Amino acid sequence: MKNSAVFVSWIPVAISAAFFVAVFLLFSGCYTLKQGAAMLGYLGKAVPLEELSGQNAAEDERRFAERVADIRRFAMEDLGLKESKNYTRYVAIDRNYLAAVVSACADDSFTRHEWRFPVVGTVPYKGFFDPEDARKEAAKLRGEGLDVWVRGVDAFSTLGWFRDPLYSYMKDYPVHVLADLIIHELLHATVFVKGQVQFNEQLAEFVGSTGARLYIESRFGPDSPEYREIGAGGADRAAFRAAVSALTSELEALYAGTLSREEKLSEKARIIKAAQERFAAEYDDHFSGDGYRNFAELPVNNAYLDLYRLYYEKDNFLSELYRQNCEASAAGLRRFIGAAKTLKSAGRREDAGALRERLEKALRPDR
């Protein structure tokens, strides 16, 4: 899954510091104040990306700056993503992730725990720049009987409130991963339907991966090593998602049954253990690399599995609508993104069927 998440809303930096503090205390208390201060700390260290292109810059820094600028041009000019100053500044950081994000779920169902923030509404995760704060939040939620998962993320979108920067660990990313990340996050700043986190994440996931493929094809060609690299791990990703989907489906059937809570929890543990043992025994038959081998050793729980439901739900309709209505080109993806831009919040929770209907109507206004 992609290490990416939409962060809580921020007040524009141009507002005075005193008002900034007062607003955060009024609306969100200590949590947002602390995370806002940490975010401002990173932003205060940001330097213009052009500084990586100067005479004193290392060759890898110059190539990185040029590649980012080109990806941004493609995203905004070819795909029609929102014009912004996102990813025009650079922050040196001494770790390989930006923040720790906590997710939680009921232990006997896939009912997500959600947090509510101003502007963005409810979200099924909570981010912390200090990993110790994430551990404390996780411990509190476990104390409430929830399944909890903590993961690192390499990027947040501030939804246009700030100029989202690049971080030093991104210099080592393969070009298609960098393109995917930037397009994914720029999509969040372009299209955000309040209260529809799953749709927002799946849309960004789809546009990011599709846009990255189109970018690599346009810059390097379909026969290039860079293009082949995209597909190198594709079969393994598909195999892993299939394994997770099968496990999730088995647990969904269990949770929908009539067993007592205690019986469900016992059977849940048995099902997960059996799935991990099968995964380990059959790994070499389905995977070409070692990237997913450690799944058999992870403390898998509902919160972990629900992340895959959030980002890669099996009935995700976006790729189908794109294939049916748009040509496989930058122009086609631009048209798809344009249709998604029309999906303002309906003011209520909508299921996938309602969102699909609205998006399809935007793509086919004559029907």
C-alpha positions as CSV (number, residue, x, y, z in Angstrom):
1,M,0.0,0.0,0.0
2,K,1.1,3.6,-0.5
3,N,2.6,5.4,2.5
4,S,0.4,8.4,2.1
5,A,-2.4,10.1,4.0
6,V,-4.3,13.4,4.0
7,F,-3.3,15.3,7.1
8,V,-5.5,17.4,9.3
9,S,-6.3,20.9,8.1
10,W,-3.9,23.8,8.8
11,I,-4.4,27.6,9.1
12,P,-2.6,29.5,6.3
13,V,0.9,30.5,7.5
14,A,0.4,34.1,6.5
15,I,-1.9,34.6,9.5
16,S,-0.2,35.9,12.6
17,A,1.3,33.4,15.0
18,A,-0.9,34.5,17.9
19,F,-4.0,34.0,15.9
20,F,-2.6,30.7,14.7
21,V,-2.2,29.4,18.2
22,A,-5.6,30.8,19.3
23,V,-7.5,29.1,16.5
24,F,-5.9,25.7,17.1
25,L,-6.6,25.9,20.8
26,L,-10.2,26.8,20.1
27,F,-10.9,24.2,17.5
28,S,-8.7,21.2,18.0
29,G,-6.8,21.5,21.3
30,C,-3.3,20.3,22.1
31,Y,-3.1,17.6,19.4
32,T,-3.4,19.9,16.4
33,L,-1.4,22.6,18.1
34,K,1.5,20.2,18.7
35,Q,1.3,18.7,15.2
36,G,1.0,22.2,13.6
37,A,4.1,23.4,15.5
38,A,6.0,20.3,14.3
39,M,4.8,20.9,10.7
40,L,5.8,24.6,10.9
41,G,9.2,23.5,12.2
42,Y,9.7,21.4,9.1
43,L,8.5,24.1,6.8
44,G,10.8,26.6,8.5
45,K,13.7,24.4,7.4
46,A,12.5,24.2,3.8
47,V,14.7,25.7,1.1
48,P,13.7,26.4,-2.5
49,L,14.3,23.4,-4.7
50,E,16.4,25.7,-7.0
51,E,19.1,25.6,-4.4
52,L,19.6,21.9,-5.3
53,S,20.3,23.0,-8.9
54,G,23.1,25.4,-8.0
55,Q,26.8,25.1,-8.8
56,N,27.6,23.8,-5.3
57,A,24.9,21.1,-5.4
58,A,25.7,17.4,-5.8
59,E,24.9,15.7,-9.1
60,D,22.2,13.6,-7.5
61,E,20.6,16.7,-6.0
62,R,20.5,18.4,-9.4
63,R,19.0,15.4,-11.1
64,F,16.4,15.2,-8.3
65,A,15.4,18.8,-8.6
66,E,15.1,18.6,-12.4
67,R,13.0,15.4,-12.2
68,V,10.6,16.9,-9.6
69,A,10.1,20.0,-11.7
70,D,9.4,17.9,-14.7
71,I,6.9,15.7,-12.9
72,R,5.1,18.8,-11.6
73,R,4.9,20.2,-15.1
74,F,3.4,17.0,-16.3
75,A,0.9,16.8,-13.4
76,M,-0.3,20.3,-13.9
77,E,0.0,20.9,-17.6
78,D,-0.9,17.5,-19.0
79,L,-3.1,16.1,-16.3
80,G,-4.8,19.3,-15.2
81,L,-4.0,19.0,-11.5
82,K,-4.3,22.2,-9.5
83,E,-1.6,24.8,-10.1
84,S,0.3,25.3,-6.9
85,K,3.7,25.8,-5.3
86,N,3.6,22.3,-3.8
87,Y,6.9,20.4,-4.0
88,T,8.9,23.5,-4.9
89,R,10.7,23.4,-1.5
90,Y,13.0,20.8,0.1
91,V,13.5,19.8,3.7
92,A,16.5,17.8,4.9
93,I,15.3,15.2,7.5
94,D,17.3,12.6,9.5
95,R,14.8,9.7,9.0
96,N,13.2,7.9,6.1
97,Y,9.6,8.7,6.8
98,L,7.7,11.9,7.7
99,A,5.2,10.8,10.4
100,A,3.7,7.9,12.2
101,V,0.0,7.3,11.6
102,V,-2.4,5.4,13.9
103,S,-5.3,3.5,12.6
104,A,-7.8,1.5,14.7
105,C,-10.7,-0.9,14.1
106,A,-13.1,-3.0,16.2
107,D,-11.5,-6.3,17.2
108,D,-14.6,-8.3,16.1
109,S,-15.6,-6.5,12.9
110,F,-14.2,-4.1,10.3
111,T,-15.9,-1.1,11.9
112,R,-13.3,1.7,11.7
113,H,-12.5,4.0,14.5
114,E,-12.6,7.6,13.2
115,W,-11.4,11.0,14.3
116,R,-13.1,14.3,13.4
117,F,-11.2,17.5,12.4
118,P,-12.4,20.9,11.2
119,V,-12.7,21.3,7.4
120,V,-11.8,17.7,6.5
121,G,-14.4,16.0,8.6
122,T,-14.0,12.4,9.8
123,V,-10.9,10.5,8.9
124,P,-9.8,6.9,9.8
125,Y,-6.3,7.7,10.9
126,K,-4.4,10.2,13.1
127,G,-0.9,11.4,12.3
128,F,1.9,12.2,14.7
129,F,5.3,13.7,13.8
130,D,6.7,12.3,17.1
131,P,6.6,8.5,17.1
132,E,6.3,8.5,20.9
133,D,3.0,10.3,20.6
134,A,1.8,7.7,18.1
135,R,2.7,4.9,20.5
136,K,0.8,6.6,23.3
137,E,-2.3,7.0,21.1
138,A,-2.0,3.4,20.1
139,A,-1.8,2.2,23.7
140,K,-4.8,4.2,24.7
141,L,-6.9,2.7,21.8
142,R,-5.7,-0.8,22.6
143,G,-6.9,-0.1,26.2
144,E,-10.3,0.6,24.7
145,G,-10.4,-2.9,23.2
146,L,-9.6,-1.9,19.6
147,D,-7.3,-3.4,17.1
148,V,-4.6,-0.9,16.3
149,W,-1.9,-0.4,13.6
150,V,0.8,2.2,13.4
151,R,2.6,2.9,10.2
152,G,5.1,5.4,8.8
153,V,4.1,7.6,5.9
154,D,6.4,9.5,3.6
155,A,4.0,12.3,2.6
156,F,1.0,14.3,3.7
157,S,-1.2,16.6,1.7
158,T,-2.2,19.7,3.6
159,L,-5.0,20.2,1.0
160,G,-3.6,23.5,-0.3
161,W,-3.3,25.2,3.1
162,F,0.5,25.1,2.9
163,R,3.1,24.5,0.2
164,D,3.8,20.8,0.7
165,P,7.6,20.2,0.6
166,L,9.8,17.4,-0.5
167,Y,12.0,15.5,2.0
168,S,15.5,14.4,1.6
169,Y,14.7,10.6,1.7
170,M,12.8,11.0,-1.5
171,K,16.0,11.6,-3.5
172,D,16.6,7.8,-3.4
173,Y,13.1,6.9,-4.8
174,P,12.9,5.3,-8.3
175,V,11.5,7.8,-10.8
176,H,8.1,6.0,-11.1
177,V,7.7,6.0,-7.3
178,L,8.5,9.7,-7.1
179,A,6.1,10.5,-9.9
180,D,3.4,8.4,-8.2
181,L,3.9,10.1,-4.8
182,I,3.8,13.6,-6.3
183,I,0.8,13.0,-8.5
184,H,-1.0,11.2,-5.7
185,E,-0.5,14.2,-3.3
186,L,-1.3,16.8,-5.9
187,L,-4.5,15.0,-6.6
188,H,-5.5,15.3,-2.9
189,A,-4.9,19.1,-3.2
190,T,-7.1,19.1,-6.4
191,V,-10.0,16.8,-5.4
192,F,-11.2,16.3,-1.9
193,V,-14.8,15.2,-1.1
194,K,-15.4,15.9,2.6
195,G,-16.5,12.9,4.6
196,Q,-15.4,10.4,1.8
197,V,-12.0,9.4,2.9
198,Q,-12.1,6.0,1.2
199,F,-13.1,7.5,-2.1
200,N,-10.4,10.2,-1.7
201,E,-7.7,7.7,-1.0
202,Q,-8.7,5.3,-3.7
203,L,-8.9,8.1,-6.3
204,A,-5.5,9.4,-5.3
205,E,-4.1,5.9,-5.4
206,F,-5.6,5.3,-8.9
207,V,-4.6,8.7,-10.4
208,G,-1.1,8.5,-8.8
209,S,-0.3,5.1,-10.2
210,T,-1.9,5.7,-13.6
211,G,-0.3,9.1,-13.9
212,A,3.1,7.8,-13.0
213,R,2.8,5.2,-15.7
214,L,1.8,7.8,-18.3
215,Y,4.7,10.0,-17.2
216,I,7.3,7.3,-17.5
217,E,5.9,6.3,-20.9
218,S,6.0,9.9,-22.1
219,R,9.6,10.6,-20.9
220,F,11.3,7.3,-21.3
221,G,9.1,5.2,-23.7
222,P,7.2,1.9,-23.2
223,D,10.3,-0.2,-23.9
224,S,12.6,1.6,-21.5
225,P,14.1,0.1,-18.3
226,E,12.3,2.8,-16.3
227,Y,8.9,1.6,-17.8
228,R,9.7,-2.1,-17.2
229,E,10.6,-1.3,-13.6
230,I,7.0,-0.3,-13.0
231,G,5.8,-3.7,-13.9
232,A,8.6,-5.6,-12.2
233,G,6.8,-5.6,-8.8
234,G,3.3,-5.6,-10.2
235,A,2.7,-9.3,-10.1
236,D,3.9,-9.5,-6.5
237,R,1.7,-6.6,-5.5
238,A,-1.3,-8.3,-7.1
239,A,-0.5,-11.6,-5.5
240,F,-0.2,-10.0,-2.1
241,R,-3.5,-8.0,-2.4
242,A,-5.2,-11.2,-3.5
243,A,-4.0,-13.0,-0.4
244,V,-5.1,-10.1,1.9
245,S,-8.4,-9.9,0.1
246,A,-9.0,-13.6,0.6
247,L,-8.2,-13.3,4.3
248,T,-10.4,-10.3,4.7
249,S,-13.3,-12.0,3.0
250,E,-13.0,-15.0,5.3
251,L,-13.1,-12.7,8.4
252,E,-16.0,-10.7,7.0
253,A,-18.0,-13.9,6.8
254,L,-17.0,-14.8,10.3
255,Y,-18.0,-11.4,11.7
256,A,-21.4,-11.6,9.9
257,G,-22.2,-14.9,11.5
258,T,-24.0,-15.8,14.7
259,L,-21.1,-16.9,16.9
260,S,-20.7,-15.2,20.2
261,R,-18.1,-12.5,20.5
262,E,-15.7,-14.8,22.4
263,E,-16.1,-17.5,19.7
264,K,-15.5,-14.9,16.9
265,L,-12.3,-13.7,18.5
266,S,-11.0,-17.2,18.9
267,E,-11.9,-18.2,15.4
268,K,-10.4,-14.9,14.1
269,A,-7.0,-15.8,15.7
270,R,-7.2,-19.3,14.1
271,I,-8.1,-17.9,10.6
272,I,-5.3,-15.3,10.7
273,K,-2.7,-17.9,11.9
274,A,-3.7,-20.4,9.2
275,A,-3.6,-17.8,6.5
276,Q,-0.1,-16.7,7.5
277,E,1.1,-20.3,7.6
278,R,-0.3,-20.9,4.1
279,F,1.3,-17.7,2.9
280,A,4.7,-18.7,4.2
281,A,4.4,-22.2,2.8
282,E,3.3,-21.1,-0.7
283,Y,5.4,-17.9,-0.9
284,D,7.9,-19.0,-3.5
285,D,5.1,-20.3,-5.7
286,H,3.5,-16.9,-6.0
287,F,6.2,-14.2,-5.5
288,S,9.4,-13.4,-7.3
289,G,10.9,-11.1,-4.7
290,D,11.2,-11.0,-0.9
291,G,9.2,-7.7,-0.4
292,Y,6.2,-9.4,1.2
293,R,7.8,-12.4,2.9
294,N,7.5,-10.8,6.4
295,F,3.7,-10.8,6.2
296,A,3.8,-14.3,7.8
297,E,5.5,-12.8,10.9
298,L,3.4,-9.6,11.4
299,P,0.9,-9.3,14.2
300,V,-1.9,-9.0,11.7
301,N,-5.2,-7.7,13.0
302,N,-8.4,-5.9,11.8
303,A,-6.7,-2.5,11.7
304,Y,-3.9,-3.8,9.4
305,L,-6.3,-5.5,7.1
306,D,-8.7,-2.6,7.0
307,L,-6.0,-0.4,5.5
308,Y,-6.1,-2.5,2.4
309,R,-9.9,-2.3,2.4
310,L,-9.5,1.5,2.6
311,Y,-7.0,1.8,-0.3
312,Y,-7.7,-1.2,-2.4
313,E,-11.2,-2.4,-1.8
314,K,-12.0,-5.2,-4.2
315,D,-15.1,-3.4,-5.8
316,N,-13.1,-0.3,-6.5
317,F,-14.9,1.1,-9.5
318,L,-12.4,3.8,-10.6
319,S,-10.3,1.8,-13.0
320,E,-13.4,0.4,-14.6
321,L,-14.9,3.8,-15.2
322,Y,-11.6,5.1,-16.6
323,R,-11.3,2.2,-19.0
324,Q,-14.9,2.5,-20.2
325,N,-14.9,6.2,-20.7
326,C,-11.4,7.6,-21.3
327,E,-8.6,6.8,-23.6
328,A,-5.4,5.5,-22.0
329,S,-3.5,8.7,-22.3
330,A,-2.6,11.9,-20.4
331,A,-5.6,13.6,-22.1
332,G,-7.9,10.7,-21.0
333,L,-6.7,10.9,-17.4
334,R,-7.1,14.7,-17.5
335,R,-10.7,14.2,-18.5
336,F,-11.2,11.7,-15.7
337,I,-9.7,14.1,-13.1
338,G,-11.9,16.9,-14.5
339,A,-15.0,14.7,-13.9
340,A,-13.8,14.0,-10.3
341,K,-13.4,17.7,-9.7
342,T,-17.2,18.1,-10.0
343,L,-17.9,15.8,-7.0
344,K,-18.5,18.2,-4.3
345,S,-19.6,16.9,-0.9
346,A,-23.2,15.7,-0.8
347,G,-23.5,16.8,2.8
348,R,-24.0,13.2,3.9
349,R,-22.3,9.8,3.8
350,E,-22.6,8.2,0.4
351,D,-21.9,4.6,-0.5
352,A,-19.7,3.6,-3.4
353,G,-22.7,3.1,-5.6
354,A,-23.8,6.7,-5.2
355,L,-20.3,8.0,-5.8
356,R,-19.9,5.9,-8.9
357,E,-23.2,7.1,-10.3
358,R,-22.2,10.8,-9.8
359,L,-18.8,10.2,-11.4
360,E,-20.2,8.3,-14.3
361,K,-22.8,11.1,-14.9
362,A,-19.9,13.6,-14.9
363,L,-18.1,11.5,-17.5
364,R,-21.2,10.9,-19.6
365,P,-23.3,14.1,-19.2
366,D,-25.5,13.2,-22.2
367,R,-26.8,10.0,-20.5
